[in-house]
Amino acid sequence: MSIEPLTLGIVGCGLLIFLCVLGVRIAYATAIVGVFGLAALTGWGPGLRTAGVVPHGAVVNYTLSVLPMFILIGYLAYYAGITQAAFEAARRWLGWLPGGLAIATVYAVAGFSAVSGANTAAAAVFAKVAIPEMLKAGYNKRLAAGVVAAGATLDSLIPPSALLVVYGIITEQSIGKLLVAGFAPGLFSALVYTLIILVMCWRNPELGKPIRGYTWPQRIKSLPGTAPIVLVIGIIFYSMLFGWATPTEAGALGALCVFVIALMNGMKWPELRGALLETARLTAVIFTVIWGVLIFVRFLGFAGLPEEIARWVTSLDVPPLAVLLAIYVIYLILGTILEGIGMFLLTLPVIFPVVEAMGYDPIWFGIILVKLNGIATLSPPVGLVVFVVNGVRPDISVADIFRGIWPFIFADIITIGFLTAFPEIVTFILDAAA
């Protein structure tokens, strides 16, 4: 008895969820369901051939070459000493404010985010660099750990961002425009974090007292250490904004600059070898997930499920904003149990046609999704960056870190509200350059 393609697509989605619940890795679960689904729809021969062509097509896609470049920048930046220099400069300039060290951490992480593509790396690095300094200054440990975890989520928004690259590949949007569009919302999000910290520490000074005593010459002396960040930001941002280089070329230039700085700061062969190996490992993991999910996506396309869902949603007698808010809730829930790249690969083939049919800007929606993923990676029960911070600082319990991140989740909700009400925050740079 033959099964309708649409019914088979729904069954495939259910089977995929079942495999993920059993603990099967998402790359393998999606590939298994995709292969069998294609075989059921088109026959074993055509189905296997289609499943075999998809990974090859992904590998030879020039756009994907931007991922290892951005990942390499982050690992080299750690050995170049950029993190310590960024935090020291931020401390000298912002430490006098209520909660000044926490605010300094936010902007130091934002600076590091401009030379890194992984929020877990930012969380691990600043758990080592910033938390000891805040605790030494008498800061509340929940605030200290919470601000590091929350600040690390900026890494997925401020370019270079692997998550934005994956979104661009799936939705066939300009990766250069997505990366450029991430700057302003990233800085806006950092500003909202700043206001939340100021209010908290103004109401309760014991959470984080001001750090005073730095002179203007000392502050100015800290600025040269931030030059590598400014240089990499300039290369990546302006080369893509004005079309001087593709995202891959911009990433390669940024990696070269950070590599030279790391050599000047004394990076040795074992450290370079470690950075290259870690880049290769993470790239292989991401590519494997992409291959598996793209096979599954091809199966969904043959089944006609994304188009049918888009048709059904747009026919509902509800305002588009209500549908959009429902999508927000779905991503907030899914993000607590799925890693960002896998979640995007799984859901966007179904969700994106719906959003596009409702007339929302695809670039704006990509930024919103990355911000939603940032909230999800903070939220219990599986807040990934929370566990990374706890892994570096086991003396601060997971429960304390989760308590410390709630003010920043509230700040993120405010940010998403503003980005939804005023999409120009995302698009104004692109509009100005057009």
C-alpha positions as CSV (number, residue, x, y, z in Angstrom):
1,M,0.0,0.0,0.0
2,S,1.5,3.3,-1.1
3,I,1.7,6.2,1.4
4,E,0.9,9.8,0.4
5,P,4.2,11.9,0.2
6,L,2.8,14.4,2.7
7,T,1.9,11.7,5.2
8,L,5.4,10.1,4.7
9,G,7.0,13.5,5.5
10,I,5.0,13.8,8.7
11,V,5.9,10.2,9.7
12,G,9.6,11.1,9.0
13,C,9.5,14.1,11.2
14,G,8.0,12.0,14.0
15,L,10.6,9.3,13.6
16,L,13.4,11.9,13.7
17,I,12.1,13.3,17.0
18,F,11.9,9.7,18.3
19,L,15.6,9.0,17.3
20,C,16.8,12.2,18.9
21,V,14.9,11.4,22.1
22,L,16.7,8.0,22.1
23,G,20.0,9.9,22.0
24,V,21.0,9.3,18.4
25,R,23.2,12.2,17.2
26,I,21.4,14.6,15.0
27,A,23.7,14.2,12.0
28,Y,23.1,10.4,11.9
29,A,19.4,10.6,12.8
30,T,18.6,13.0,10.0
31,A,20.7,11.1,7.5
32,I,19.0,7.8,8.4
33,V,15.5,9.2,8.1
34,G,16.4,11.1,5.0
35,V,17.8,8.1,3.1
36,F,14.9,5.8,4.0
37,G,12.4,8.6,3.2
38,L,13.9,9.3,-0.2
39,A,14.0,5.5,-0.9
40,A,10.3,5.2,0.0
41,L,9.4,8.1,-2.2
42,T,11.5,7.5,-5.3
43,G,12.8,3.9,-5.0
44,W,16.1,2.6,-3.6
45,G,18.2,3.4,-6.6
46,P,17.2,7.0,-7.2
47,G,16.9,7.6,-3.4
48,L,20.4,6.4,-2.6
49,R,21.8,8.4,-5.6
50,T,20.1,11.5,-4.4
51,A,21.3,11.0,-0.8
52,G,24.8,10.5,-2.2
53,V,24.8,13.7,-4.3
54,V,23.6,16.0,-1.5
55,P,26.8,15.8,0.7
56,H,29.0,16.3,-2.3
57,G,27.0,19.3,-3.3
58,A,27.4,20.8,0.2
59,V,31.2,20.1,0.3
60,V,31.9,21.9,-3.0
61,N,29.8,24.9,-2.1
62,Y,32.2,27.8,-1.9
63,T,30.0,29.5,0.6
64,L,30.8,26.9,3.3
65,S,34.5,27.7,3.2
66,V,33.8,30.7,5.3
67,L,33.1,28.5,8.3
68,P,36.7,27.2,9.0
69,M,38.1,30.7,8.4
70,F,35.8,32.2,11.1
71,I,36.5,29.3,13.5
72,L,40.2,29.6,13.0
73,I,40.1,33.4,13.9
74,G,38.6,32.5,17.2
75,Y,41.2,29.9,18.2
76,L,44.1,32.1,17.0
77,A,42.6,35.1,18.9
78,Y,43.0,33.3,22.2
79,Y,46.7,32.6,21.6
80,A,47.2,36.2,20.4
81,G,46.3,37.5,23.9
82,I,43.4,39.6,22.5
83,T,41.0,38.5,25.3
84,Q,43.2,39.8,28.1
85,A,43.9,43.1,26.4
86,A,40.2,43.6,25.6
87,F,39.1,43.0,29.2
88,E,41.9,45.2,30.7
89,A,40.9,48.1,28.4
90,A,37.2,47.7,29.2
91,R,38.0,47.6,33.0
92,R,40.0,50.8,32.9
93,W,37.4,52.7,30.9
94,L,34.2,51.3,32.5
95,G,35.1,50.1,35.9
96,W,34.1,53.3,37.6
97,L,30.4,52.6,36.9
98,P,28.1,50.7,39.3
99,G,28.8,47.1,38.3
100,G,31.6,48.4,36.2
101,L,33.6,45.1,35.9
102,A,30.5,43.3,34.8
103,I,29.8,46.0,32.2
104,A,33.5,45.8,31.2
105,T,33.0,42.0,30.7
106,V,30.1,42.6,28.4
107,Y,32.0,44.9,26.1
108,A,35.2,42.8,26.3
109,V,33.2,39.7,25.2
110,A,31.6,41.8,22.4
111,G,35.0,42.8,21.2
112,F,36.2,39.2,21.4
113,S,33.0,38.2,19.5
114,A,34.3,40.2,16.5
115,V,37.2,37.8,16.2
116,S,35.5,34.6,17.3
117,G,32.7,32.4,15.9
118,A,31.7,30.2,18.8
119,N,29.9,31.3,22.0
120,T,31.2,28.3,23.9
121,A,34.8,29.5,23.3
122,A,33.9,33.0,24.5
123,A,32.2,31.5,27.6
124,A,35.3,29.4,28.4
125,V,37.8,32.2,27.8
126,F,36.1,34.8,29.9
127,A,35.2,32.4,32.7
128,K,39.0,32.2,33.1
129,V,39.8,35.9,32.5
130,A,36.8,37.9,33.9
131,I,35.3,35.9,36.8
132,P,38.4,35.8,38.9
133,E,38.8,39.6,38.6
134,M,35.1,40.2,39.6
135,L,35.3,37.8,42.5
136,K,38.5,39.5,43.7
137,A,36.7,42.8,43.6
138,G,33.9,41.4,45.8
139,Y,31.3,40.9,43.1
140,N,28.4,38.6,43.7
141,K,29.3,35.2,42.2
142,R,25.9,34.8,40.5
143,L,26.3,38.2,38.7
144,A,29.9,37.4,37.8
145,A,29.0,34.0,36.2
146,G,25.7,35.2,34.7
147,V,27.3,38.1,32.9
148,V,30.0,35.9,31.4
149,A,27.4,33.3,30.2
150,A,25.1,36.0,28.8
151,G,27.9,38.0,27.2
152,A,29.1,34.9,25.4
153,T,25.8,34.7,23.5
154,L,26.8,37.9,21.7
155,D,29.3,35.8,19.9
156,S,26.6,34.2,17.8
157,L,25.3,37.6,16.8
158,I,28.4,39.8,16.2
159,P,30.3,38.6,13.1
160,P,32.1,36.4,12.4
161,S,29.2,34.1,13.3
162,A,29.0,30.5,12.2
163,L,25.2,30.5,13.0
164,L,24.5,33.3,10.6
165,V,26.5,31.5,7.9
166,V,24.5,28.4,8.3
167,Y,21.2,30.4,8.2
168,G,22.4,32.1,5.0
169,I,23.2,28.7,3.4
170,I,19.9,27.1,4.3
171,T,17.7,30.1,3.2
172,E,20.0,31.1,0.3
173,Q,20.4,34.7,1.6
174,S,23.5,36.8,1.2
175,I,26.0,35.8,3.9
176,G,27.8,39.1,3.6
177,K,24.5,41.0,4.3
178,L,23.7,38.8,7.3
179,L,27.1,39.3,8.8
180,V,27.0,43.0,8.4
181,A,23.5,43.2,9.7
182,G,24.6,41.4,13.0
183,F,26.8,44.3,14.2
184,A,24.1,46.8,15.2
185,P,21.8,44.4,17.0
186,G,24.9,42.9,18.8
187,L,25.9,46.3,20.1
188,F,22.3,47.2,20.9
189,S,22.0,43.9,22.9
190,A,25.2,44.8,24.8
191,L,23.7,48.2,25.6
192,V,20.6,46.6,27.1
193,Y,22.8,44.3,29.2
194,T,24.6,47.5,30.4
195,L,21.4,49.1,31.5
196,I,20.3,46.0,33.3
197,I,23.6,45.8,35.2
198,L,23.5,49.5,36.0
199,V,20.0,49.2,37.5
200,M,20.8,46.1,39.5
201,C,24.0,47.5,41.0
202,W,22.5,50.9,41.6
203,R,19.6,49.3,43.6
204,N,22.0,46.9,45.4
205,P,25.6,48.2,45.4
206,E,26.8,45.0,47.1
207,L,26.3,43.1,43.8
208,G,29.1,45.0,42.2
209,K,30.9,48.0,43.5
210,P,32.7,50.5,41.2
211,I,36.4,50.2,40.6
212,R,38.1,53.5,40.8
213,G,41.7,54.8,40.7
214,Y,42.7,54.5,37.0
215,T,44.1,57.7,35.6
216,W,43.5,59.0,32.1
217,P,47.1,58.1,31.0
218,Q,46.5,54.5,32.2
219,R,43.3,54.3,30.3
220,I,44.8,55.6,27.1
221,K,47.8,53.2,27.6
222,S,45.3,50.3,27.4
223,L,44.0,51.2,24.0
224,P,46.8,49.8,21.8
225,G,46.0,46.4,23.1
226,T,42.6,46.6,21.4
227,A,44.1,47.5,18.0
228,P,43.9,43.9,16.7
229,I,40.2,43.8,17.4
230,V,39.6,47.1,15.6
231,L,41.7,45.9,12.7
232,V,39.9,42.6,12.3
233,I,36.5,44.4,12.7
234,G,37.5,46.8,10.0
235,I,38.6,44.1,7.6
236,I,35.6,41.9,8.0
237,F,32.9,44.7,8.2
238,Y,34.0,47.1,5.5
239,S,35.2,44.5,3.0
240,M,31.8,42.8,3.1
241,L,29.8,46.0,3.4
242,F,31.3,47.6,0.3
243,G,31.8,44.3,-1.6
244,W,35.6,44.5,-1.6
245,A,35.8,40.8,-0.6
246,T,33.6,37.8,-0.2
247,P,32.9,36.6,3.3
248,T,35.4,33.8,2.8
249,E,38.1,36.3,1.6
250,A,37.3,38.6,4.5
251,G,37.6,35.7,7.0
252,A,40.9,34.6,5.5
253,L,42.3,38.2,5.8
254,G,41.1,38.4,9.4
255,A,42.7,35.0,10.2
256,L,45.9,36.1,8.6
257,C,46.0,39.3,10.7
258,V,45.2,37.5,14.0
259,F,47.9,34.8,13.1
260,V,50.5,37.5,12.6
261,I,49.5,39.1,15.9
262,A,49.7,35.8,17.7
263,L,53.2,35.2,16.3
264,M,54.3,38.6,17.5
265,N,52.8,37.8,21.0
266,G,54.9,34.6,21.2
267,M,52.7,31.9,19.9
268,K,54.7,28.6,19.5
269,W,54.2,25.7,17.1
270,P,52.3,23.5,19.7
271,E,49.8,26.3,20.2
272,L,49.4,26.8,16.4
273,R,49.0,23.1,15.9
274,G,46.4,23.0,18.6
275,A,44.4,25.9,17.0
276,L,44.5,24.2,13.6
277,L,43.5,20.8,15.0
278,E,40.6,22.3,17.0
279,T,39.5,24.2,13.9
280,A,39.6,21.0,11.8
281,R,37.6,19.1,14.5
282,L,34.9,21.7,14.9
283,T,34.6,22.2,11.1
284,A,34.3,18.4,10.6
285,V,31.5,18.3,13.2
286,I,29.6,21.1,11.6
287,F,30.0,19.7,8.1
288,T,28.8,16.3,9.3
289,V,25.6,17.8,10.8
290,I,25.1,19.8,7.6
291,W,25.4,16.7,5.4
292,G,22.9,14.7,7.4
293,V,20.4,17.4,7.7
294,L,20.5,18.4,4.1
295,I,19.6,14.8,3.1
296,F,16.7,15.0,5.5
297,V,15.7,18.4,4.0
298,R,15.8,16.9,0.5
299,F,13.4,14.2,1.7
300,L,11.1,16.9,3.1
301,G,11.2,18.7,-0.2
302,F,10.2,15.6,-2.1
303,A,7.4,15.1,0.4
304,G,6.2,18.7,-0.1
305,L,5.9,19.3,3.6
306,P,7.4,22.8,3.9
307,E,5.2,24.2,1.1
308,E,2.1,22.6,2.6
309,I,2.8,24.0,6.1
310,A,3.4,27.4,4.6
311,R,0.1,27.3,2.7
312,W,-1.8,26.2,5.9
313,V,-0.3,28.8,8.1
314,T,-0.9,31.7,5.7
315,S,-4.5,30.6,5.3
316,L,-5.2,30.9,9.1
317,D,-7.4,33.8,10.2
318,V,-4.8,35.2,12.6
319,P,-2.5,38.2,12.4
320,P,1.0,37.5,11.0
321,L,2.4,38.9,14.3
322,A,0.6,36.1,16.2
323,V,2.2,33.5,14.0
324,L,5.6,35.2,14.4
325,L,5.3,35.1,18.2
326,A,4.4,31.4,18.0
327,I,7.5,30.8,16.0
328,Y,9.5,32.6,18.7
329,V,8.1,30.3,21.4
330,I,8.9,27.2,19.3
331,Y,12.6,28.2,18.9
332,L,12.9,29.1,22.6
333,I,11.7,25.6,23.5
334,L,13.7,23.8,20.9
335,G,16.8,25.7,21.7
336,T,16.9,24.3,25.2
337,I,17.4,20.8,23.9
338,L,19.0,21.2,20.5
339,E,22.3,22.9,19.4
340,G,21.9,26.0,17.4
341,I,23.2,24.8,14.0
342,G,21.3,21.5,14.1
343,M,18.1,23.3,15.2
344,F,18.4,25.8,12.3
345,L,19.1,23.0,9.8
346,L,16.1,21.0,11.0
347,T,13.5,23.7,11.3
348,L,14.3,26.4,8.7
349,P,13.2,24.3,5.7
350,V,9.7,24.3,7.2
351,I,9.7,27.6,9.1
352,F,11.4,29.9,6.5
353,P,8.7,29.5,3.8
354,V,6.1,30.5,6.3
355,V,8.0,33.6,7.3
356,E,8.7,34.5,3.7
357,A,5.1,34.0,2.8
358,M,4.0,36.5,5.5
359,G,6.3,39.1,4.0
360,Y,9.0,39.4,6.7
361,D,12.5,40.5,5.8
362,P,14.7,37.3,5.6
363,I,17.8,39.2,6.8
364,W,16.0,40.6,9.8
365,F,14.5,37.2,10.6
366,G,18.0,35.6,10.6
367,I,19.1,38.1,13.3
368,I,16.0,37.4,15.4
369,L,16.6,33.6,15.2
370,V,20.2,34.0,16.3
371,K,19.1,36.1,19.3
372,L,16.4,33.6,20.2
373,N,19.1,30.9,20.1
374,G,21.1,33.0,22.5
375,I,18.3,33.0,25.0
376,A,17.8,29.2,24.5
377,T,21.5,28.5,25.2
378,L,21.1,30.3,28.6
379,S,17.8,28.7,29.6
380,P,17.4,25.6,31.7
381,P,17.3,22.6,31.6
382,V,20.1,22.5,28.9
383,G,21.7,25.9,28.9
384,L,24.9,25.0,27.0
385,V,27.0,28.1,27.8
386,V,25.9,27.8,31.5
387,F,27.5,24.3,31.6
388,V,30.6,25.6,29.9
389,V,31.1,28.3,32.5
390,N,30.5,25.7,35.3
391,G,33.1,23.5,33.6
392,V,35.7,26.2,33.9
393,R,34.5,27.4,37.3
394,P,33.2,24.3,39.2
395,D,33.3,26.3,42.4
396,I,30.2,28.2,41.1
397,S,27.3,25.7,40.9
398,V,25.1,25.3,37.9
399,A,22.1,26.4,40.1
400,D,23.9,29.7,41.0
401,I,24.8,30.4,37.3
402,F,21.2,29.7,36.2
403,R,20.0,32.2,38.9
404,G,22.5,34.7,37.7
405,I,21.4,34.6,34.0
406,W,17.7,35.5,34.5
407,P,18.2,39.3,34.5
408,F,20.0,38.9,31.1
409,I,17.3,36.6,29.7
410,F,14.9,39.5,30.6
411,A,17.3,41.9,28.8
412,D,17.3,39.6,25.7
413,I,13.5,39.6,25.7
414,I,13.5,43.4,25.7
415,T,16.0,43.4,22.9
416,I,13.9,41.0,20.7
417,G,10.9,43.2,21.4
418,F,12.7,46.2,20.1
419,L,14.1,44.4,17.1
420,T,10.6,43.2,16.3
421,A,9.0,46.6,16.7
422,F,11.8,48.5,15.0
423,P,13.4,46.2,12.4
424,E,15.4,49.2,11.2
425,I,17.8,48.5,14.0
426,V,18.8,45.4,12.0
427,T,18.6,46.8,8.4
428,F,19.7,50.5,8.7
429,I,23.4,49.8,7.9
430,L,22.5,47.8,4.8
431,D,20.0,50.4,3.7
432,A,22.6,53.2,4.2
433,A,25.1,51.3,2.1
434,A,22.7,50.4,-0.7
